[in-house]
């Protein structure tokens, strides 16, 4: 699998509101935690040094007093008890002892200063004596010098690793909190994005929940009202177009009858009948454009058989030549009547506007293939003609209702709804629809639908 590039990841971080919020909260949390640790370390440094120094002074003073006032025959037992119960060891200080420097930490200079002020300026400190690790402090009893060794854990605060561990735990908890908070903040925007995408695909989105903060409630309520208004406008337009188209067909039928009965020359009768037929075709386009495609009518449609039937029907037209390359067993979920109307509209569009230069015939190629895996299989339909094509900068205009590019595709009759009807039906089928110029001349219509 191809890995995303660093630039794509960087662009995703820049464009994603969730990641922006998450990173902002993460940075603020990290800076706050670092400031907190620094403040705690600075404020507690002197009290901690005083506490550790007092502990060392107390242990040395008590040990020295115990050894000084105990009977000589009991000192061995006393030293054993100090080791076993208190973790304190006492050794005679020799001149040839191998002595390492004292522990290297931020508190040690303050501890040394405080301890020497109480025990004497000649007090020595070490982290290792004769290879034995610990916290070593020297003291004197009369003319003899001794080493007192404490376990380092007794006088040490949190180590760097411990600080790092606690900082890591706090950072992880903070980042999880930042992720949850970012998700909660962006959830209303995410729902709004999904709803707007549904509207762009000519689908009615689910109503947004009108709860939460006041601003979110007002925004969601306004959006839901906008969706209802758009739905009402769409319904009113469909009723208006259907009503007008239906009312116009009655006088057209009467005019057709009157033309048949009138005493007219053959040329005049043919002209009037042609105009009536054109008007009737335009009204039919109005009805097709206004008619909704309900998903409840979707069934298993055999695209292979449907395309073969359409090719057989249009092959009887004198000015159309169809070449087919149709894969077998191509099935989609949809409305068979509407999908068949889509293919007929594409062929009619090619017949009117895509005749091969130098000939009075429209050469149309219909190709149907399947691709992808079983989990994401696609049915691909390509319909192309061999005409003069359309200027690349004006292809988008072909999908606008009531728009005809007569200057580019040759003068022809129609209301300019053919491709608009195609796009409308395919959007309701959640199909991908693309127009482009064919190599060698002509227009290529590319359709992709989810296969069953």
C-alpha positions as CSV (number, residue, x, y, z in Angstrom):
1,X,0.0,0.0,0.0
2,X,1.3,3.4,-0.9
3,X,2.3,5.5,2.1
4,X,1.0,9.1,2.3
5,X,3.7,11.6,1.6
6,X,4.9,14.0,4.3
7,X,3.4,17.0,2.4
8,X,0.0,15.3,2.3
9,X,0.2,14.6,6.0
10,X,1.2,18.2,6.7
11,X,-1.7,19.5,4.5
12,X,-4.1,17.2,6.4
13,X,-2.9,18.6,9.8
14,X,-3.3,22.2,8.4
15,X,-6.7,21.7,7.0
16,X,-8.3,19.4,9.7
17,X,-10.0,21.5,12.4
18,X,-9.8,18.5,14.7
19,X,-6.1,18.2,14.4
20,X,-5.6,22.0,14.7
21,X,-7.6,22.0,18.0
22,X,-5.9,18.9,19.2
23,X,-2.4,20.2,18.5
24,X,-3.3,23.6,20.1
25,X,-4.6,21.9,23.2
26,X,-1.6,19.6,23.3
27,X,0.9,22.4,23.0
28,X,-0.9,24.4,25.7
29,X,-1.1,21.4,28.0
30,X,2.6,20.6,27.5
31,X,3.7,24.2,28.1
32,X,1.5,24.4,31.2
33,X,2.9,21.1,32.5
34,X,6.5,22.2,31.9
35,X,5.8,25.5,33.6
36,X,4.2,23.6,36.5
37,X,7.1,21.2,36.9
38,X,9.6,24.1,36.7
39,X,7.7,26.1,39.3
40,X,7.3,23.1,41.7
41,X,11.0,22.3,41.3
42,X,12.0,25.9,42.0
43,X,9.7,26.4,45.0
44,X,10.4,23.0,46.6
45,X,14.2,23.0,46.1
46,X,15.1,24.9,49.3
47,X,12.6,23.1,51.6
48,X,13.6,19.7,50.2
49,X,17.3,20.5,50.7
50,X,16.6,21.5,54.3
51,X,14.5,18.4,54.9
52,X,17.2,16.1,53.5
53,X,20.0,17.9,55.4
54,X,18.0,17.7,58.6
55,X,17.5,14.0,58.1
56,X,21.3,13.4,57.5
57,X,22.2,15.6,60.5
58,X,19.7,13.7,62.7
59,X,20.9,10.3,61.7
60,X,24.6,11.2,62.1
61,X,24.0,12.9,65.5
62,X,21.9,10.0,66.9
63,X,24.4,7.3,65.6
64,X,27.4,9.2,67.0
65,X,25.6,9.6,70.4
66,X,24.6,5.9,70.5
67,X,28.1,4.8,69.7
68,X,29.6,7.3,72.2
69,X,27.4,6.3,75.2
70,X,27.1,2.6,74.5
71,X,29.2,0.1,76.4
72,X,32.1,-1.2,74.2
73,X,30.9,-4.8,74.4
74,X,27.4,-3.7,73.1
75,X,28.7,-1.7,70.1
76,X,28.8,-4.7,67.8
77,X,25.2,-5.5,68.6
78,X,24.3,-1.9,68.1
79,X,25.9,-1.7,64.7
80,X,24.2,-4.8,63.6
81,X,20.8,-3.4,64.7
82,X,21.4,-0.2,62.8
83,X,22.2,-2.1,59.6
84,X,19.2,-4.5,59.9
85,X,16.6,-2.0,61.1
86,X,17.6,1.4,59.8
87,X,19.8,0.5,56.8
88,X,22.7,2.5,58.5
89,X,26.3,1.3,58.3
90,X,29.3,2.6,60.1
91,X,32.9,2.1,59.0
92,X,36.2,3.3,60.2
93,X,37.6,6.0,57.9
94,X,41.0,5.1,56.6
95,X,43.5,7.3,54.8
96,X,43.7,4.9,51.9
97,X,40.0,4.7,51.2
98,X,38.9,5.1,47.6
99,X,36.5,8.0,47.8
100,X,34.3,9.2,44.9
101,X,32.8,12.7,44.7
102,X,29.4,13.2,46.3
103,X,26.2,12.6,44.3
104,X,25.7,14.9,41.4
105,X,22.3,16.5,41.7
106,X,20.9,20.0,42.1
107,X,20.3,19.7,45.8
108,X,23.7,18.4,46.9
109,X,25.4,21.9,47.2
110,X,22.7,23.1,49.5
111,X,22.7,19.9,51.6
112,X,26.5,20.0,52.0
113,X,26.3,23.6,53.2
114,X,23.6,22.9,55.8
115,X,25.2,19.7,57.1
116,X,28.7,21.2,57.4
117,X,27.2,24.1,59.3
118,X,26.0,21.6,62.0
119,X,28.5,18.8,61.9
120,X,31.7,20.8,61.1
121,X,33.5,22.1,58.1
122,X,35.6,18.9,57.8
123,X,32.6,16.7,57.1
124,X,33.1,14.8,53.9
125,X,30.6,13.4,51.4
126,X,30.8,10.7,48.9
127,X,28.7,8.6,46.5
128,X,31.0,5.6,46.6
129,X,33.7,4.4,49.1
130,X,35.8,1.5,48.3
131,X,33.5,0.5,45.5
132,X,30.4,0.5,47.7
133,X,27.5,2.7,46.5
134,X,25.5,4.8,48.9
135,X,25.3,8.2,50.5
136,X,28.4,8.5,52.7
137,X,28.9,11.1,55.4
138,X,32.0,11.3,57.7
139,X,31.9,12.2,61.4
140,X,34.3,12.1,64.3
141,X,34.2,10.6,67.7
142,X,37.1,12.1,69.7
143,X,40.2,11.5,67.5
144,X,38.7,8.7,65.4
145,X,37.0,9.3,62.0
146,X,34.1,7.2,60.7
147,X,32.0,6.8,57.6
148,X,28.3,6.6,58.0
149,X,26.6,5.1,54.9
150,X,22.9,5.6,54.2
151,X,20.9,4.0,51.4
152,X,20.7,6.6,48.6
153,X,16.9,6.2,48.3
154,X,16.5,7.6,51.8
155,X,17.9,11.0,51.0
156,X,17.1,11.3,47.3
157,X,14.1,13.0,45.8
158,X,12.5,12.1,42.5
159,X,15.1,11.1,39.9
160,X,15.2,12.3,36.4
161,X,13.7,9.1,35.2
162,X,10.9,9.3,37.7
163,X,10.2,12.9,36.7
164,X,10.2,11.8,33.1
165,X,7.8,8.9,33.9
166,X,5.3,11.2,35.7
167,X,5.6,13.8,33.0
168,X,4.9,11.1,30.4
169,X,1.8,9.9,32.3
170,X,0.5,13.4,32.7
171,X,1.2,14.2,29.0
172,X,-0.7,11.0,27.9
173,X,-3.7,11.8,30.1
174,X,-3.6,15.4,28.9
175,X,-3.4,14.4,25.2
176,X,-6.3,11.9,25.6
177,X,-8.3,14.7,27.3
178,X,-7.4,17.1,24.4
179,X,-8.5,14.5,21.8
180,X,-11.8,14.0,23.6
181,X,-12.3,17.8,24.0
182,X,-11.4,18.4,20.3
183,X,-13.8,15.7,19.2
184,X,-16.7,17.2,21.3
185,X,-15.9,20.6,19.9
186,X,-15.8,19.4,16.3
187,X,-18.8,17.0,16.5
188,X,-21.4,19.7,15.5
189,X,-19.2,20.8,12.6
190,X,-18.7,17.2,11.5
191,X,-22.5,16.6,11.5
192,X,-23.0,19.8,9.6
193,X,-20.4,18.8,7.0
194,X,-22.1,15.4,6.4
195,X,-25.4,17.1,6.0
196,X,-24.1,19.7,3.5
197,X,-22.5,16.8,1.5
198,X,-25.9,15.1,1.4
199,X,-27.5,18.3,0.0
200,X,-24.7,18.5,-2.6
201,X,-25.6,15.0,-3.7
202,X,-29.3,15.9,-4.0
203,X,-30.2,13.9,-0.9
204,X,-32.2,15.1,2.1
205,X,-30.0,14.9,5.2
206,X,-31.2,13.8,8.6
207,X,-32.2,16.7,10.8
208,X,-29.4,18.1,13.0
209,X,-30.0,17.8,16.7
210,X,-31.1,21.1,18.1
211,X,-29.4,20.8,21.5
212,X,-26.1,21.9,23.1
213,X,-24.8,25.4,23.4
214,X,-26.9,28.3,22.3
215,X,-24.8,29.0,19.2
216,X,-24.9,25.3,18.1
217,X,-28.7,25.1,18.6
218,X,-29.3,28.3,16.6
219,X,-27.1,27.1,13.7
220,X,-28.6,23.7,13.6
221,X,-32.2,25.1,13.8
222,X,-31.4,27.5,10.9
223,X,-29.9,24.7,8.8
224,X,-32.9,22.4,9.4
225,X,-35.2,25.3,8.4
226,X,-33.1,25.9,5.2
227,X,-33.3,22.2,4.3
228,X,-37.1,22.3,4.7
229,X,-37.3,25.4,2.6
230,X,-35.2,23.9,-0.2
231,X,-37.3,20.8,-0.1
232,X,-40.4,22.9,-0.4
233,X,-38.9,24.9,-3.3
234,X,-38.0,21.6,-5.1
235,X,-41.5,20.2,-4.6
236,X,-43.1,23.5,-5.8
237,X,-40.9,23.5,-8.9
238,X,-41.7,19.9,-9.7
239,X,-45.4,20.6,-9.3
240,X,-45.1,23.8,-11.4
241,X,-43.3,22.1,-14.3
242,X,-45.5,19.1,-14.3
243,X,-48.7,21.3,-14.2
244,X,-47.5,23.6,-17.0
245,X,-46.4,20.6,-19.1
246,X,-49.7,18.8,-18.6
247,X,-51.8,21.8,-19.4
248,X,-49.8,22.6,-22.5
249,X,-50.4,19.1,-24.0
250,X,-54.2,19.5,-24.2
251,X,-54.1,22.4,-26.7
252,X,-51.2,20.7,-28.5
253,X,-53.4,17.7,-29.1
254,X,-56.2,19.9,-30.3
255,X,-53.9,21.7,-32.7
256,X,-52.7,18.4,-34.0
257,X,-56.2,17.3,-34.7
258,X,-57.1,20.7,-36.4
259,X,-54.0,20.5,-38.6
260,X,-55.0,17.0,-39.8
261,X,-58.5,18.2,-40.7
262,X,-57.5,21.6,-42.1
263,X,-57.1,22.2,-45.9
264,X,-53.4,22.8,-46.0
265,X,-50.7,22.2,-48.4
266,X,-48.4,19.2,-47.6
267,X,-45.5,21.5,-47.0
268,X,-47.5,23.7,-44.5
269,X,-49.0,20.6,-42.8
270,X,-45.5,19.0,-42.4
271,X,-44.0,22.2,-41.0
272,X,-46.8,22.7,-38.4
273,X,-46.7,19.0,-37.4
274,X,-42.9,19.3,-37.0
275,X,-43.3,22.3,-34.7
276,X,-46.0,20.5,-32.7
277,X,-43.8,17.4,-32.3
278,X,-40.9,19.6,-31.2
279,X,-43.1,21.3,-28.6
280,X,-44.3,17.9,-27.4
281,X,-40.8,16.7,-27.1
282,X,-39.8,19.8,-25.0
283,X,-42.8,19.2,-22.7
284,X,-41.7,15.6,-22.3
285,X,-38.3,16.8,-21.2
286,X,-39.9,19.1,-18.7
287,X,-41.8,16.1,-17.2
288,X,-38.7,14.0,-17.1
289,X,-36.7,16.8,-15.4
290,X,-39.5,17.4,-12.8
291,X,-40.1,13.7,-12.1
292,X,-38.4,12.6,-8.8
293,X,-36.5,9.3,-8.6
294,X,-37.4,7.7,-5.3
295,X,-35.0,5.2,-3.8
296,X,-37.9,3.1,-2.7
297,X,-38.3,2.1,-6.4
298,X,-34.7,0.8,-6.7
299,X,-34.3,-2.9,-7.7
300,X,-31.6,-5.1,-9.1
301,X,-31.1,-3.8,-12.7
302,X,-29.3,-5.9,-15.3
303,X,-27.2,-3.2,-17.0
304,X,-25.9,-5.6,-19.6
305,X,-29.4,-6.5,-20.8
306,X,-30.6,-2.9,-20.6
307,X,-27.8,-1.6,-22.8
308,X,-28.3,-4.3,-25.4
309,X,-32.0,-3.4,-25.5
310,X,-31.3,0.3,-25.9
311,X,-28.7,-0.4,-28.7
312,X,-31.2,-2.6,-30.5
313,X,-33.9,0.1,-30.3
314,X,-31.7,2.9,-31.6
315,X,-30.2,0.8,-34.3
316,X,-33.4,1.2,-36.3
317,X,-32.8,5.0,-36.6
318,X,-31.4,5.9,-40.0
319,X,-28.9,8.4,-38.8
320,X,-27.4,6.4,-35.9
321,X,-24.7,3.7,-36.0
322,X,-24.1,2.0,-32.7
323,X,-21.0,-0.1,-31.7
324,X,-21.3,-2.0,-28.5
325,X,-18.8,-3.7,-26.1
326,X,-20.9,-4.8,-23.2
327,X,-19.6,-7.0,-20.4
328,X,-22.0,-9.7,-19.1
329,X,-23.5,-9.9,-15.7
330,X,-23.3,-6.2,-14.8
331,X,-25.9,-5.5,-12.1
332,X,-26.6,-2.3,-10.1
333,X,-29.3,-1.2,-7.7
334,X,-31.5,1.5,-9.2
335,X,-34.6,2.4,-11.1
336,X,-34.5,0.5,-14.5
337,X,-36.8,2.9,-16.3
338,X,-34.8,6.0,-15.2
339,X,-31.5,4.4,-16.1
340,X,-32.8,3.4,-19.5
341,X,-34.0,7.0,-20.0
342,X,-30.4,8.2,-19.1
343,X,-28.9,6.1,-21.9
344,X,-31.6,7.2,-24.4
345,X,-30.9,10.8,-23.5
346,X,-27.2,10.3,-24.0
347,X,-27.7,8.7,-27.4
348,X,-30.2,11.3,-28.5
349,X,-27.8,14.0,-27.4
350,X,-25.1,12.3,-29.6
351,X,-27.5,11.9,-32.5
352,X,-28.4,15.6,-32.5
353,X,-25.0,17.1,-31.8
354,X,-22.4,14.5,-32.4
355,X,-22.6,13.5,-36.0
356,X,-19.4,12.5,-37.6
357,X,-17.9,15.4,-39.6
358,X,-18.5,14.9,-43.3
359,X,-21.3,12.4,-42.7
360,X,-25.0,12.6,-41.8
361,X,-24.6,9.7,-39.3
362,X,-23.8,9.7,-35.6
363,X,-21.3,7.0,-34.8
364,X,-21.9,6.1,-31.1
365,X,-19.8,3.7,-29.1
366,X,-21.3,2.1,-25.9
367,X,-18.9,0.3,-23.6
368,X,-19.7,-1.4,-20.3
369,X,-17.1,-3.0,-18.0
370,X,-16.8,-4.0,-14.4
371,X,-13.8,-3.5,-12.2
372,X,-12.7,-3.6,-8.6
373,X,-12.9,-6.3,-5.9
374,X,-16.0,-8.0,-4.7
375,X,-16.2,-5.6,-1.7
376,X,-16.0,-2.5,-3.9
377,X,-17.0,-3.6,-7.4
378,X,-18.0,-0.9,-9.9
379,X,-20.0,-0.9,-13.2
380,X,-18.5,1.5,-15.7
381,X,-20.4,2.8,-18.7
382,X,-18.9,4.9,-21.4
383,X,-20.9,6.5,-24.2
384,X,-19.0,8.4,-26.8
385,X,-19.6,9.9,-30.2
386,X,-17.2,10.9,-33.1
387,X,-18.4,14.5,-33.5
388,X,-16.6,17.7,-33.1
389,X,-16.7,17.8,-29.4
390,X,-17.1,20.8,-27.1
391,X,-14.6,23.5,-26.2
392,X,-12.9,22.3,-22.9
393,X,-13.7,25.6,-21.1
394,X,-17.5,25.2,-21.9
395,X,-18.0,21.5,-21.0
396,X,-19.4,22.5,-17.6
397,X,-22.2,24.5,-19.3
398,X,-23.6,21.3,-20.8
399,X,-25.1,20.3,-17.4
400,X,-26.9,23.5,-16.8
401,X,-30.7,23.2,-17.3
402,X,-32.1,25.0,-20.4
403,X,-28.6,25.5,-21.8
404,X,-27.5,24.5,-25.4
405,X,-24.1,25.1,-26.9
406,X,-25.5,25.5,-30.5
407,X,-22.4,27.3,-31.7
408,X,-20.2,24.4,-30.6
409,X,-22.3,21.4,-31.5
410,X,-24.4,22.5,-34.4
411,X,-27.9,24.0,-34.4
412,X,-30.5,21.7,-33.2
413,X,-33.9,21.7,-31.5
414,X,-34.5,21.0,-27.8
415,X,-34.9,22.6,-24.4
416,X,-31.4,22.0,-23.2
417,X,-32.5,19.5,-20.5
418,X,-31.1,16.3,-21.8
419,X,-27.8,16.2,-19.9
420,X,-29.4,18.0,-16.9
421,X,-31.9,15.1,-16.6
422,X,-29.0,12.6,-16.9
423,X,-27.1,14.3,-14.1
424,X,-30.2,14.6,-11.9
425,X,-31.0,10.9,-12.2
426,X,-27.4,9.7,-11.8
427,X,-26.9,11.8,-8.7
428,X,-30.0,10.2,-7.1
429,X,-28.4,6.8,-7.9
430,X,-25.2,8.0,-6.2
431,X,-23.3,7.5,-9.5
432,X,-20.2,9.3,-10.6
433,X,-20.8,11.2,-13.9
434,X,-18.1,12.9,-15.9
435,X,-18.0,14.7,-19.3
436,X,-14.8,15.1,-21.4
437,X,-13.7,15.4,-25.0
438,X,-12.8,12.1,-26.6
439,X,-9.3,11.7,-28.2
440,X,-9.8,12.0,-31.9
441,X,-12.9,14.2,-31.6
442,X,-16.3,13.8,-30.0
443,X,-17.8,13.8,-26.5
444,X,-17.2,11.1,-23.9
445,X,-19.7,10.4,-21.1
446,X,-18.2,8.4,-18.2
447,X,-20.5,6.8,-15.6
448,X,-19.5,4.7,-12.6
449,X,-22.0,2.9,-10.3
450,X,-21.7,0.6,-7.4
451,X,-22.2,-3.0,-8.6
452,X,-24.2,-5.7,-6.9
